[in-house]
Amino acid sequence: MKLAADLQSTDQLLALSQAFTSKYLAGLNSLAPHRIIPSLPAATLPEQGIGAAATLEKFTALYGNHLAAGSGPRYWGFVTGGVTPAALMGDWIAGATDMNGSSSGSAALHIEKDAIQQLKSLFGIPEHFFGAFVSGATTANFTGLAIARQWLGEQLGVNVAAEGIASLPNLKILSAVPHSSILKSLSMLGIGRNNLVRIPAIPNREAVEVHALEYYLRENPGQPVIVVANAGTVNTVDFDDIEAMVALKKKYNFWLHIDAAFGGFAACSPDFSHLLKGWEQADSITIDAHKWLNVPYDSAMIFSRHPQLQVSVFQNPGAAYLGDPQEEFHYNNYVPENSRRLRALPAWFTLQAYGKDGYRHIVENNVKLARQLGTYIASDARLKLLAPVRLCVVCFTVDVEAAEQAAKVEALLQALNASGVVYMTKTQYQGQPAIRAALVNWRTTTEDVALVWETMQQLLTTI
């Protein structure tokens, strides 16, 4: 059997995988960060199997020329970090050991607890918060809002986990500029997207108008609600005034969930940590790991001050093999997944390898480079910055008449992404078609920004 033969050749197969990976990483700086992939022939399932070495050859032949540098220094599309060397080591070991992150029968549980403690130290999140890894910011937001839904039910004398969402009439979620994953979570939780109340934002900002939020709370007395705060919006990295929202919690009855998917990393730098002042009083916090932590997909954390509510939602009643949460700790009673990859291990490796100072440097360097790009854009009359460069995202448009703007933006974006130099994404901001560049990769340098700007200068003459 091929499987038995591969077992005897495991060391050689791992060496082949390492050689393939090393070659890919060596060419990362020159590889296009995004590609339009043509229709590719599908591999048919072999009757007998061809063995692992031949499979690598086949993979290389089919897909090797179509790989992109999504973890490279000029992928500025989704807010996606790269993979630090230490995180890659941890990820390989996680794959090889194949530990179930929910199991107490190995070191997995201790590794996750250890990584969470280090992350709380990195972010300045208090000790009493419970933390766990999930698959991404969408699942973290889903988890936080699920706990909030349970809390809201308790305020009304209802166990939502047992009775269902129908037992909660007139449930409302308040936010100014929520990420799309919040709306997706409301749909999945049965709350419904239409029960989101959009509180006005400060003019020309994406931050909530706190007086408008208080007006809603004052005019709806006795109605417990869920408030979603932004700690770093996608378009402009704007922050709600968390300290002011925490002050409102002392006057009104609401759950405060903070979506800090990448903005939470402002805590790593004394230059930006003030943006999160008061967040230790939140009820739940989302932070993404495959963004500014620069670990492989998929990885995020949910932090909560209410672990007992969390168990009420996510426990596995009637499944003795999964453990009684009152008698034995298992992460599967606190998060949506029962079986979980050990996402904590890449995080553990990179945190140990680079420490607080390493992540302070990554954050501050990315912000410096984003501001460098913003300065270039502001200096060119053909372009217009649509918001200050607060942290790591640059939001801009082509400065032409409104009737031409959408076409010009689309033409510039397509040309940039087809250049093989950089990848950015389109957006809408304050009613204007725009382009956004998100810089959260540890590899990005001043030279990368200069190369992208040189490319933009050339392409602006062609649109």
HUKADA-V628515 format. One record per pair of residues at least 24 apart in sequence whose ideal C-beta (glycine too) atoms are under 6 Angstrom apart, sorted by the first residue. I is the first residue (numbers start at 1). GAP is how many residues later the second one is. If there is no record, write none. Layout:
i = <I;I>
gap = <GAP;GAP>
This chain:
i = <2;2;6;6;13;16;28;28;31;32;32;33;33;33;33;33;34;34;34;35;37;73;73;73;73;74;74;75;76;76;76;76;76;77;77;79;79;79;79;81;81;81;81;81;82;82;82;82;83;84;84;84;86;86;86;87;87;87;87;89;90;90;90;91;91;94;94;99;100;101;101;102;102;102;102;108;111;111;111;112;115;115;115;118;123;123;124;125;126;129;129;130;130;131;131;132;132;132;132;133;133;133;134;134;134;135;136;136;137;137;137;137;137;138;140;140;140;141;141;141;141;141;142;143;144;144;144;144;145;145;146;146;147;147;147;147;147;147;148;148;148;150;150;150;151;151;152;155;161;161;165;171;172;172;173;174;174;174;175;176;176;177;177;177;178;179;182;205;206;206;206;207;207;208;210;210;214;217;224;225;226;227;227;228;229;230;231;231;231;231;232;232;235;235;235;235;236;236;237;237;237;239;242;242;243;243;246;246;255;256;256;257;258;258;259;260;260;261;261;262;262;262;265;265;268;268;268;269;269;269;289;291;292;294;295;295;295;296;299;310;362;366;366;366;367;367;369;369;369;370;370;372;373;376;382;386;386;392;392;393;393;394;395;395;395;396;397;397;405;406;408;409;411;412;415;419;421;422>
gap = <47;49;45;46;39;40;41;44;38;36;388;36;39;41;42;390;34;383;389;33;29;368;370;371;375;348;374;348;346;348;361;362;363;346;348;183;212;359;361;210;211;213;359;360;212;359;360;361;213;210;266;358;263;264;267;208;259;262;263;260;255;256;259;205;255;248;251;243;239;239;241;228;229;230;238;234;233;234;237;232;229;232;233;233;141;144;143;178;154;174;176;174;177;170;172;170;199;202;203;168;210;211;166;168;201;163;162;164;44;124;149;151;163;43;146;160;162;40;41;44;118;145;43;159;113;140;142;158;40;44;43;167;137;157;159;162;163;166;78;107;109;159;162;163;104;158;72;69;151;152;25;24;25;53;53;25;51;53;53;25;32;24;29;56;50;80;46;33;27;30;32;31;33;32;31;34;34;35;29;29;29;27;29;29;29;29;27;29;32;33;30;31;160;192;194;201;151;159;153;154;156;36;36;37;34;35;32;35;28;26;27;27;24;27;27;25;27;25;27;26;29;30;27;98;91;92;95;91;94;95;58;149;148;148;51;52;55;50;44;24;80;26;73;74;24;25;70;75;80;24;69;77;76;77;78;43;48;47;48;43;45;43;34;39;41;39;35;37;28;27;55;24;52;51;44;36;34;30>
